[in-house]
Amino acid sequence: MEDDSDLEQSSWANLPDVCLRHVFHWLDDKDRSRAAMVCKKWNQAMYSGSLWRTRTITFNGQPSRAHAFEFETALWYVKKFGKYLEHLEIKLLHPYSTVFTRKFQVSMRGLLSHLGKCNCRLVSLSIKHLELDRLVWKNVVRAQFIKNLGTFLKRMSKQLNYLNLKGARVTLEEGCELLNSLSCLTNKSFISEINIEDFFSLHLPVYSSTLFHHTVSKFHSLAVLTFNYNCISDELLDILCKNSAHSLCTLNIKCHIHDPHGQVVWGMSWANLAKRAPKLNVNFYFERVMKHDHLARILLVEIPVRSISLRSCYFRDPYWMMRPTLTNILPAYWHVLQKLTLEVNNDNELLDDELLQLILSCRKLFFLKVWAFLSVTFMERLLHNRAERKCFLTTIKVRLCASKLPLSTFLSSISREMLRSP
């Protein structure tokens, strides 16, 4: 340890407290504890509340000795400085056994209980990918964890502004119980952002549940809602229109092949919501939902779509064609679409002309990502049109899965077009 008199003669002795706290901000827990041993001034900086506003705790099912030390240290510091905490993220990695999930549940029970008593600042909580439907979660452990989390959400309901429970995979009753915890004190919740993507177990037709509709009706200030399409119904859109139209600005909607998506949603319901919530933008993420008739039922012209992502993954159907989607569905959003992602297996059809025409027609499109079978001349034509200001793309990510020109010729032509681009 450096003597205080020696430190006073160094430049570090005159460093303002705000600068010293900024330096400490970039240190991990191990380095902070070492720095706190240098002198009294540095030790006092260690106890500054601004250093402990944001924390991440990682539970690793296959920990090394270093991981175990990091986890124990992070848990200790959260308990020690928990009263300053504003943003908490819990990561659960590789829950490979029932013993590990039990230890996780016990640790979380103690942590949440402590924070519930000492903290009055927490505004953001994220616990992603719990996957509570896996066999490593025994029923008793699972039920106890959900009970502890629900109790904690009740205590924090007045101050919590952001909740992320993506990938929890709970039953309909368990999910609604957790969400109801945010409104149990006043029967209303004013949380502004919720992520419940993959929150419910697979195959659940949440859209037909009156329990879910009653739960959502308690939220009165939603700004950002991230969820699955199997939750969408006319009733849900009417509830959002009635309670959150003044604040709602973003809906992130995931549609997965294993989730029910055959429900009928009327365009009038979307039109009413878009009219009452003029700031609303809708982002769609499709995984293996690729058939034209399925997409046509979902992508209605009344929806203010800002972003569309179509990922085929390993979807293969000899009778499937991508062309109708590019020519009949997506052009309806020419005036609002800003981001387009296509990751498709179109090895049985060439889409160069249709895709280029779609890009040129979308006047607000600035982001393009395409993983598909395209000819190399596609990029030449795209950059040529951009150079002539016929499109306004600022980000282009294209993987060419087939080529008709030698690589050197292609790169040379691309370079020429990029030099001409603004």
C-alpha positions as CSV (number, residue, x, y, z in Angstrom):
1,M,0.0,0.0,0.0
2,E,1.3,3.4,-0.9
3,D,1.8,5.9,1.9
4,D,-0.7,8.8,1.9
5,S,2.2,11.3,2.1
6,D,3.8,9.9,-1.0
7,L,0.4,9.9,-2.8
8,E,-0.1,13.6,-2.1
9,Q,3.1,14.3,-4.1
10,S,1.8,12.4,-7.2
11,S,-0.6,13.7,-9.8
12,W,-3.2,11.2,-8.7
13,A,-3.6,13.0,-5.4
14,N,-5.1,16.0,-7.1
15,L,-7.4,14.0,-9.3
16,P,-11.0,15.3,-8.8
17,D,-13.4,12.8,-7.2
18,V,-15.6,12.7,-10.3
19,C,-12.6,11.7,-12.5
20,L,-11.6,9.1,-10.0
21,R,-15.1,7.6,-10.0
22,H,-15.0,7.5,-13.8
23,V,-11.7,5.6,-13.7
24,F,-13.2,3.1,-11.2
25,H,-16.2,2.7,-13.4
26,W,-14.1,0.9,-16.0
27,L,-12.6,-1.6,-13.5
28,D,-14.0,-5.0,-12.7
29,D,-14.7,-6.1,-9.2
30,K,-11.2,-7.6,-8.6
31,D,-9.4,-4.4,-9.7
32,R,-11.8,-2.2,-7.8
33,S,-11.0,-4.1,-4.6
34,R,-7.3,-3.7,-5.2
35,A,-7.6,0.0,-6.0
36,A,-9.6,0.6,-2.8
37,M,-6.5,-0.6,-0.8
38,V,-4.3,2.2,-2.1
39,C,-5.4,5.0,0.2
40,K,-8.3,6.4,2.0
41,K,-9.4,8.6,-0.9
42,W,-9.5,5.7,-3.2
43,N,-11.3,3.6,-0.6
44,Q,-14.0,6.2,-0.3
45,A,-14.4,6.3,-4.1
46,M,-15.1,2.6,-3.9
47,Y,-18.3,3.3,-1.9
48,S,-19.6,5.8,-4.4
49,G,-23.2,4.9,-5.4
50,S,-22.6,5.7,-9.0
51,L,-20.3,2.7,-9.4
52,W,-23.0,0.2,-8.4
53,R,-26.0,1.3,-10.4
54,T,-25.6,-1.4,-13.1
55,R,-24.6,-5.0,-12.4
56,T,-24.6,-8.3,-14.2
57,I,-24.5,-11.6,-12.4
58,T,-23.7,-14.8,-14.4
59,F,-24.7,-18.2,-13.2
60,N,-22.7,-20.7,-15.2
61,G,-23.7,-24.4,-15.1
62,Q,-20.2,-25.4,-16.1
63,P,-18.0,-23.1,-14.1
64,S,-14.3,-22.9,-13.9
65,R,-12.6,-21.8,-10.8
66,A,-12.3,-18.3,-12.2
67,H,-16.1,-18.2,-13.1
68,A,-17.0,-19.4,-9.6
69,F,-14.9,-16.6,-8.0
70,E,-16.4,-14.0,-10.3
71,F,-19.9,-15.2,-9.5
72,E,-19.3,-15.2,-5.7
73,T,-17.7,-11.7,-5.9
74,A,-20.5,-10.3,-8.0
75,L,-23.1,-11.7,-5.6
76,W,-21.3,-10.3,-2.6
77,Y,-21.0,-6.8,-4.0
78,V,-24.7,-6.8,-5.1
79,K,-25.7,-7.6,-1.5
80,K,-23.2,-5.0,-0.1
81,F,-24.1,-2.2,-2.5
82,G,-27.6,-3.3,-3.4
83,K,-29.2,-0.1,-2.2
84,Y,-27.6,1.8,-5.1
85,L,-28.7,-0.7,-7.8
86,E,-30.7,0.6,-10.7
87,H,-30.1,-1.9,-13.5
88,L,-29.8,-5.6,-12.8
89,E,-29.1,-8.4,-15.3
90,I,-29.1,-12.1,-14.4
91,K,-27.6,-14.5,-16.8
92,L,-28.2,-18.2,-16.6
93,L,-25.8,-20.2,-18.7
94,H,-25.8,-24.0,-19.4
95,P,-28.3,-25.2,-16.7
96,Y,-27.3,-28.8,-17.2
97,S,-28.6,-30.5,-14.0
98,T,-31.3,-30.4,-11.4
99,V,-28.6,-29.7,-8.7
100,F,-27.5,-26.6,-10.5
101,T,-31.0,-25.2,-11.0
102,R,-31.7,-25.9,-7.3
103,K,-28.6,-23.9,-6.3
104,F,-29.7,-21.1,-8.7
105,Q,-33.1,-21.0,-7.1
106,V,-31.6,-20.8,-3.6
107,S,-29.2,-18.0,-4.6
108,M,-31.9,-16.0,-6.3
109,R,-34.2,-16.4,-3.3
110,G,-31.5,-14.8,-1.0
111,L,-30.6,-12.1,-3.6
112,L,-34.1,-11.0,-4.4
113,S,-35.1,-11.1,-0.7
114,H,-32.2,-8.8,0.2
115,L,-32.8,-6.4,-2.7
116,G,-36.5,-6.3,-1.9
117,K,-35.7,-5.0,1.6
118,C,-32.9,-2.5,0.9
119,N,-33.4,-1.2,-2.7
120,C,-35.7,1.5,-3.7
121,R,-34.0,2.5,-7.0
122,L,-34.2,-0.5,-9.3
123,V,-35.8,0.5,-12.6
124,S,-34.5,-2.3,-14.9
125,L,-34.5,-6.1,-14.4
126,S,-33.5,-8.7,-17.0
127,I,-33.5,-12.5,-16.5
128,K,-33.4,-14.1,-19.9
129,H,-33.5,-17.7,-21.2
130,L,-34.6,-19.4,-18.0
131,E,-36.3,-22.2,-20.1
132,L,-38.4,-23.3,-17.2
133,D,-40.0,-26.0,-19.3
134,R,-36.8,-28.1,-19.4
135,L,-36.5,-31.3,-17.4
136,V,-33.6,-29.9,-15.3
137,W,-36.2,-27.8,-13.5
138,K,-38.0,-29.9,-10.9
139,N,-41.6,-28.9,-10.3
140,V,-40.9,-27.9,-6.7
141,V,-37.8,-25.8,-7.6
142,R,-39.6,-24.2,-10.5
143,A,-42.7,-23.3,-8.4
144,Q,-40.5,-21.8,-5.6
145,F,-38.5,-19.7,-8.1
146,I,-41.6,-18.3,-9.7
147,K,-43.0,-17.5,-6.3
148,N,-39.9,-15.7,-5.2
149,L,-39.7,-13.7,-8.4
150,G,-43.4,-12.8,-8.2
151,T,-42.9,-11.5,-4.6
152,F,-39.9,-9.4,-5.7
153,L,-41.8,-7.9,-8.7
154,K,-44.6,-7.0,-6.3
155,R,-42.2,-5.1,-4.1
156,M,-40.6,-3.3,-7.1
157,S,-43.8,-2.7,-9.0
158,K,-44.0,1.0,-8.3
159,Q,-40.5,1.8,-9.5
160,L,-39.7,-0.8,-12.1
161,N,-39.7,0.6,-15.6
162,Y,-38.2,-2.3,-17.7
163,L,-38.7,-6.0,-17.4
164,N,-37.1,-8.6,-19.6
165,L,-38.1,-12.2,-19.1
166,K,-37.4,-13.4,-22.7
167,G,-37.2,-17.2,-23.0
168,A,-38.8,-18.0,-19.6
169,R,-41.1,-20.7,-21.2
170,V,-43.7,-20.7,-18.5
171,T,-47.3,-21.9,-18.6
172,L,-50.1,-19.5,-19.3
173,E,-51.2,-19.4,-15.6
174,E,-47.6,-18.9,-14.4
175,G,-46.9,-16.2,-16.9
176,C,-50.0,-14.2,-16.1
177,E,-49.2,-14.6,-12.4
178,L,-45.8,-13.1,-12.8
179,L,-47.2,-10.2,-15.0
180,N,-50.0,-9.6,-12.5
181,S,-47.3,-9.1,-9.8
182,L,-46.5,-5.8,-11.4
183,S,-50.0,-4.5,-10.8
184,C,-51.1,-6.2,-7.6
185,L,-50.7,-3.1,-5.4
186,T,-52.9,-0.7,-7.3
187,N,-54.5,-3.0,-9.9
188,K,-52.6,-0.9,-12.5
189,S,-49.0,-1.0,-13.8
190,F,-47.2,1.9,-15.3
191,I,-44.1,0.0,-16.5
192,S,-43.1,1.3,-19.9
193,E,-41.1,-1.6,-21.5
194,I,-41.7,-5.4,-21.3
195,N,-40.0,-8.2,-23.2
196,I,-42.0,-11.4,-23.1
197,E,-40.7,-13.0,-26.3
198,D,-40.8,-16.8,-25.9
199,F,-42.2,-16.1,-22.4
200,F,-44.9,-18.7,-22.7
201,S,-44.3,-22.4,-23.5
202,L,-44.4,-23.6,-27.1
203,H,-47.7,-24.3,-28.9
204,L,-49.9,-22.2,-26.6
205,P,-52.7,-20.2,-28.3
206,V,-52.3,-17.3,-25.9
207,Y,-54.4,-15.1,-28.2
208,S,-57.6,-16.9,-27.1
209,S,-57.0,-16.6,-23.3
210,T,-59.3,-14.2,-21.4
211,L,-56.8,-14.5,-18.5
212,F,-54.1,-13.0,-20.7
213,H,-56.3,-10.3,-21.9
214,H,-57.3,-9.4,-18.3
215,T,-53.6,-9.3,-17.3
216,V,-52.6,-7.0,-20.2
217,S,-55.5,-4.7,-19.5
218,K,-53.7,-3.6,-16.2
219,F,-50.8,-2.0,-18.1
220,H,-51.5,1.6,-18.8
221,S,-48.2,3.2,-20.0
222,L,-46.5,0.7,-22.3
223,A,-44.0,2.2,-24.7
224,V,-42.2,-0.9,-26.0
225,L,-43.7,-4.4,-26.0
226,T,-41.8,-7.4,-27.3
227,F,-43.8,-10.6,-27.6
228,N,-44.9,-13.5,-29.9
229,Y,-47.5,-13.4,-32.6
230,N,-49.4,-16.2,-30.8
231,C,-50.4,-13.4,-28.3
232,I,-52.0,-11.2,-31.0
233,S,-55.8,-10.8,-31.2
234,D,-58.3,-8.2,-31.9
235,E,-59.0,-8.0,-28.1
236,L,-55.3,-7.4,-27.3
237,L,-55.0,-4.6,-29.9
238,D,-58.2,-3.0,-28.5
239,I,-56.7,-3.2,-25.0
240,L,-53.5,-1.5,-26.1
241,C,-55.5,1.1,-28.0
242,K,-57.5,1.9,-24.9
243,N,-54.8,1.9,-22.2
244,S,-51.5,2.7,-23.9
245,A,-52.1,4.5,-27.1
246,H,-50.7,7.7,-25.6
247,S,-47.3,6.1,-24.9
248,L,-47.0,3.1,-27.3
249,C,-44.2,3.6,-29.8
250,T,-42.8,0.1,-30.6
251,L,-44.2,-3.4,-31.0
252,N,-41.6,-6.2,-31.6
253,I,-43.4,-9.3,-32.8
254,K,-41.8,-12.7,-33.3
255,C,-43.6,-15.4,-35.3
256,H,-42.1,-18.9,-35.0
257,I,-43.2,-22.0,-36.9
258,H,-43.9,-23.9,-33.6
259,D,-46.2,-21.2,-32.2
260,P,-49.8,-21.0,-33.3
261,H,-50.4,-18.2,-35.8
262,G,-53.6,-19.1,-37.6
263,Q,-55.8,-16.7,-35.8
264,V,-57.8,-14.1,-37.7
265,V,-56.9,-10.5,-36.8
266,W,-58.8,-7.8,-38.6
267,G,-57.1,-4.9,-40.3
268,M,-59.5,-2.5,-38.7
269,S,-58.1,-3.4,-35.3
270,W,-54.6,-2.5,-36.5
271,A,-55.9,0.6,-38.2
272,N,-57.5,1.9,-35.0
273,L,-54.4,1.3,-33.0
274,A,-52.2,3.0,-35.6
275,K,-54.6,6.0,-35.6
276,R,-54.7,6.3,-31.8
277,A,-50.9,5.7,-31.4
278,P,-49.4,7.9,-34.2
279,K,-45.8,7.1,-32.9
280,L,-46.3,3.4,-33.3
281,N,-43.7,1.3,-35.2
282,V,-44.0,-2.5,-35.6
283,N,-41.1,-4.8,-36.1
284,F,-41.7,-8.4,-37.3
285,Y,-39.3,-11.3,-36.9
286,F,-40.4,-14.5,-38.8
287,E,-38.6,-17.8,-38.2
288,R,-39.5,-20.5,-40.7
289,V,-42.8,-18.9,-41.3
290,M,-42.3,-18.4,-45.0
291,K,-45.3,-19.5,-47.0
292,H,-47.2,-16.7,-48.8
293,D,-50.6,-17.5,-47.5
294,H,-49.4,-17.6,-43.9
295,L,-47.6,-14.3,-44.2
296,A,-50.5,-12.7,-46.0
297,R,-52.8,-13.4,-43.0
298,I,-50.3,-11.7,-40.7
299,L,-48.7,-8.8,-42.7
300,L,-51.8,-6.7,-43.2
301,V,-51.5,-3.4,-45.0
302,E,-52.9,-1.4,-42.0
303,I,-49.9,-2.2,-39.9
304,P,-47.2,0.5,-39.6
305,V,-44.3,-1.9,-40.3
306,R,-40.8,-0.4,-39.8
307,S,-38.8,-3.7,-39.9
308,I,-39.3,-7.2,-41.4
309,S,-37.0,-10.1,-40.9
310,L,-37.7,-13.4,-42.7
311,R,-35.4,-16.3,-41.8
312,S,-36.0,-19.7,-43.3
313,C,-33.3,-21.5,-41.3
314,Y,-33.6,-25.1,-42.4
315,F,-37.1,-24.7,-44.0
316,R,-37.3,-26.6,-47.2
317,D,-40.4,-27.1,-49.3
318,P,-40.2,-27.9,-53.0
319,Y,-43.5,-26.1,-53.6
320,W,-42.5,-22.9,-51.7
321,M,-41.8,-19.8,-53.6
322,M,-40.4,-16.5,-52.3
323,R,-41.4,-14.4,-55.2
324,P,-45.1,-13.8,-54.2
325,T,-43.9,-12.3,-50.9
326,L,-41.6,-9.9,-52.6
327,T,-44.1,-8.8,-55.3
328,N,-47.5,-8.9,-53.5
329,I,-46.9,-8.5,-49.7
330,L,-43.8,-6.4,-48.9
331,P,-44.5,-3.6,-51.5
332,A,-47.5,-2.5,-49.4
333,Y,-45.0,-1.0,-46.9
334,W,-43.1,1.1,-49.5
335,H,-43.8,4.3,-47.5
336,V,-42.8,3.0,-44.0
337,L,-40.4,0.1,-44.3
338,Q,-36.9,1.0,-43.0
339,K,-35.1,-2.3,-42.4
340,L,-35.3,-5.6,-44.3
341,T,-33.6,-8.9,-43.5
342,L,-34.0,-11.9,-45.8
343,E,-32.2,-15.2,-45.0
344,V,-33.9,-17.7,-47.4
345,N,-33.2,-20.9,-49.3
346,N,-34.2,-19.8,-52.8
347,D,-32.1,-22.2,-54.6
348,N,-35.0,-23.1,-56.9
349,E,-35.8,-19.6,-58.1
350,L,-33.9,-16.4,-59.0
351,L,-35.1,-13.3,-57.1
352,D,-32.7,-10.6,-58.4
353,D,-35.2,-8.5,-60.3
354,E,-38.0,-8.8,-57.7
355,L,-35.8,-7.9,-54.8
356,L,-34.2,-4.9,-56.6
357,Q,-37.6,-3.6,-57.6
358,L,-38.8,-3.9,-54.0
359,I,-35.7,-2.0,-52.7
360,L,-36.2,0.8,-55.2
361,S,-39.9,1.2,-54.3
362,C,-39.2,1.5,-50.5
363,R,-38.4,5.2,-50.1
364,K,-37.4,4.9,-46.4
365,L,-35.4,1.7,-46.6
366,F,-31.9,2.3,-45.2
367,F,-30.9,-1.2,-43.9
368,L,-30.7,-4.3,-46.1
369,K,-29.4,-7.8,-45.1
370,V,-29.8,-10.6,-47.6
371,W,-28.5,-14.2,-47.2
372,A,-29.8,-15.8,-50.4
373,F,-28.9,-17.2,-53.8
374,L,-28.3,-14.1,-55.9
375,S,-26.3,-13.4,-59.0
376,V,-23.2,-11.2,-58.6
377,T,-24.6,-8.6,-61.0
378,F,-27.3,-7.9,-58.4
379,M,-24.8,-5.9,-56.3
380,E,-23.6,-4.0,-59.3
381,R,-27.1,-3.0,-60.2
382,L,-28.0,-2.2,-56.5
383,L,-24.9,0.1,-56.0
384,H,-25.4,1.7,-59.4
385,N,-29.0,2.7,-58.4
386,R,-27.7,3.9,-55.1
387,A,-25.1,6.1,-56.8
388,E,-27.9,7.6,-58.9
389,R,-29.9,8.2,-55.6
390,K,-32.7,5.9,-56.7
391,C,-32.4,4.2,-53.3
392,F,-31.2,5.4,-49.9
393,L,-29.5,2.4,-48.3
394,T,-26.8,3.2,-45.7
395,T,-26.2,-0.3,-44.6
396,I,-25.9,-3.2,-47.0
397,K,-25.1,-6.8,-45.9
398,V,-25.3,-9.3,-48.7
399,R,-24.0,-12.9,-48.9
400,L,-23.9,-14.0,-52.5
401,C,-24.5,-17.8,-52.6
402,A,-24.0,-18.1,-56.4
403,S,-22.0,-16.1,-58.9
404,K,-21.8,-15.7,-62.7
405,L,-18.7,-13.6,-62.9
406,P,-15.1,-14.2,-61.8
407,L,-14.4,-12.9,-58.3
408,S,-11.8,-10.4,-59.5
409,T,-14.2,-8.9,-62.1
410,F,-16.9,-8.7,-59.5
411,L,-14.8,-7.0,-56.9
412,S,-13.5,-4.5,-59.5
413,S,-17.0,-3.6,-60.5
414,I,-18.2,-3.3,-56.9
415,S,-15.2,-0.9,-56.2
416,R,-16.1,1.3,-59.1
417,E,-19.7,1.6,-58.0
418,M,-18.8,2.3,-54.4
419,L,-16.5,5.1,-55.5
420,R,-19.5,6.6,-57.4
421,S,-21.8,6.2,-54.3
422,P,-22.2,9.2,-52.0
